[in-house]
Amino acid sequence: MTLPSSFLDLPLAHRGLHDLENGIAENSTKGCAAAIAVGYGIEIDVQLTRDGQAMVFHDYDLGRLTDESGPVAQHTAAELSEITLKGDGDPIPTLVDTLKQVAGKVPLLIEVKDQDGAMGPNVGPLEDAVVAALEGYPGPVAVMSFNPHSVAHFEKVAPHIPRGLVTCNWPAKNWPTVPENVRDTLRDIPDFDRTKSCFISHSKASLNNPAVTRIKAQGHAILCWTIKSPQQEAKAREIVDNITFEGYLA
């Protein structure tokens, strides 16, 4: 199982090619359409609904991105599909709807948000919803998560889907709910082989991490997040095979 080559050929638009000043929200139908129009790959996030469906949405709470508030997980997919994105006007898309829209036109990278809260083993329903939505999907697709238990679940239930780990140096200020010992462990990316991953997507802030060097030396793909300028891109590409970007045209 390897990452399709198209994931290395096309820069990946972070949460779609969003541009809120022009009415295109992150993780939106418009953002996916914009990326497809210019031939970029697409990275999206998914969260779980109360009725076990996958919604294309980054945050756990609705407040930043919509005029509603409260956890995504307390709403059904039907309820969320009636809520529009701030500055965009389109509803929150389901993963199923986004898959129908992208339809294999460009590579699609799906980040499965941690549902455990501390990168622990309380996973499964969201991963299963993603697998169900992907059944019969015709194009290049891969899944990834910060939580190794999530990636291991994909290896168990859908080993044919390319999978990887989202990685970083786990600064405490950015991960207040993750115990220090877990952060210290994850920093060394020890689960890469156990999860049979074929890539990592690592923070641009710590590409000098020896674990990144180790995985790259083994011949695996190295992606990175989130690049926000041509200068950052040039520096990252000295190490990585591809980038996830926003705020400019890569």
Order of alpha helices (4+ residues) and beta strands (2+ residues): alpha-beta-alpha-beta-beta-alpha-alpha-beta-alpha-beta-alpha-beta-alpha-beta-alpha-beta-alpha-beta
